[in-house]
Amino acid sequence: MKRFLFVGVTMAAGCLGPRADLSSFFLLSSPPTLSQGAPVPVVLGIGPITLPGYLDRPQIVVRLSENEIELTESDRWAEPLAQNLARALEEDLLQLMPSSAYVDYPWYASAAPDYGISLDVRRFEADSDGVVVLDATWKLTADGDLLESRATLIEEPSGSPDRAATVAAQSRALAELSQEIASAVRRAQDGTP
């Protein structure tokens, strides 16, 4: 009897043992197709970046309908999405505005940037067909004064519901937003409306 119990416990332990982790981890990146702009020697502060609660999680979110989302348990962000957005935005702006420099939010008054860029993301996910929606408002400030405030809605097809293609489309959507912000910084620097 003890022998059968031992064999049964051993078999059960084998079934309950460690399982392979099938998770895939993704990062936003700066697309290599961004055109290099003229040098803009300014210091930019990126932040704060705010996300709705449903996006502020490790899982990648897929929108199934206006009222339903899916959390992909095996497809995850490799770092918190707000940090990844800030880093990718900085990489984009470095390409679009060479000679610019960046300070992390929150910054000390003694290291205040020439311009601050805040971003409030309302939506940033793909639907089940792989079409990415980036819906955000952003503000450009200087010395605490508001220079420009905009709402931006970008739709970027991925061409595939594959997660790598979807995250690449999210990177392209963020690059398009970066171009809007870079144009606003150039206008502010030139003193043009």
N, C-alpha and C positions, 0 to 999 in steps of 0.2 A: 504494500500500500504506500509506504513512504517513497518507494522507488517511482511509482507512478505519479505521485504528487511532485516529486523532484523534477521529473521529465515534463510534466505539465507546466510547472512554474518556469522552467528553463525555456520552453517553447513560447510561453506568453511573454517573457522578458525579451526574447528575440523579436517578436512582433512589435513590441512597444519601444524598441531601441531607437537610437538616433536615426533621423531621416535626412536625406540630402536637402539642402537649402536650395530651392529653385528660384530664389529672388534675383531680379535684375535691378541694377541701380543706374540712375540716369542723372545727367547734369545738363543744364542749359549752357550754351557756348556762343561765342561770337562767330557768325558765319564768315568764311573767308572771302565772300563776295562783296563785303562792304567796301565802298570806295574810300580811298584815303583822301581826307580833306586837307585844306591848308592849315598850317600850324595856328593854334589858338593858345597863347600862354596864359591860361587862367587856372585857378585852383577851384575845383568843384567838390561840393559835399553832397553825397548821395544818401538820402534818408530824411525822415523815416520812410520805410516801405511797409505798408499795412496790407494784410490779406484778410478775406473773410474766413471765419472759422473752418468752413468745410474744405478750404484749400490748405490751411495751416496744419499739415499732417505729413507723415512720411510717405503715405500711399499716393500714387498718381490717381487723379480723379478723372473719370470719364462721364460726360453728361449724356444720359439716355433720353431725357425729355426736359421740358422746361421745369418740371417738378421732381425729377428723379435723377440721381447720380449713382455712380458705382465706384467703389474704392477698389483699386486693383491691388490685391494683397501681395502678389509676387512682383509687381512693378513699383519701384519706390524711388523717391528722390535720394540722392547720395548725401545731401546736406539739407538743412532746413530751406524751404523754398524762398523765403524772404532774403536769406543770405546769398543764395544762388542767383536770385534776380539782381541783387545789388552788384555782385561780382561780374555777371554777364553784361549788365548795363555799363559798368565801368570799362570793360574790355571793348564794348561797342564804341563808346565815346572816345576812347583812346585812339581807335582807328579813324573815327570821323573827325577828331580834333587833336592831331598830334601836338605835342608840347604841353598838353594839359596835365594837371596833377590832381590827385584826389585825397580827401580826408574822409575817414570813417565817421559815421553817425553813431552816437552823438559826439560832437567835437567840442574842444575847449574854446573859450572866447579868444584866447591868445593864438589859436590856430584856426580861426574862422575862415571858411572858404570865401572866394570872391562871389560865388553863386551857390545857392543851395537848391537841390532838386528833391522834392518829396513826391512819393508815388502812392496812390491809394488804388489797389487792384480790386475790382469788383468781380471779375470773371477771368479765369486763365486756365481753360481746359479744352479738351477736344471732345467732339461728339463721337458716336459709335462708328461713323464713317471716316474719322480722322481729321475733320475740319476743326481747326483751332480758333477759339475766340479769345481775344485779349481786350477786355473792357476795363479802362482805368482812367483816373483823373490824375494829373500831375501839375505841380506848381514849381515855378522858378522864382527864387527870391534873392535879394542882395541886401545885406545888412538888415534883415528882418522885413524889408519892404517887398510886397508882391509885385513882380514884374510881369508875369504871365501865368495864366491858369487855363488848362484845357481839359476837355473830356475827349478821350480817344477810343474808338472802336475799330479793331483790326480783325479781319477774318483771313486765315491763312490755311489753304488746303495742304494736307500732307501727301496726298496721292496714295495713301495706304493707311489702313487701321493699325499697321505694325507700330509698336510702341517707340522704337528708335526713330522711325519716320515722323511720328507725331511730336516727339520732343524736338527734333530738328525743325519742324514747322513752328513750334513754340519759340525756338531761338530766332527764327526769321521774323516772327511777329514782334518780338522784343527789339530786334534790330531796326524794324520800321519805326517803332516808338522812339528808339534812340536817335534816329534821323530827325524826327520832329523836335526832340529836346535839343539836339546839337544846333539846329537852325535857330531856335529861340535864344540859345546862348550866344550865337554869332550876332544876332540882331541886337541883343543887350550890349554886347561888347562894342558893336559899331554905333550904338545909340540910335538905331533905326526902329520904328514901331513894327 
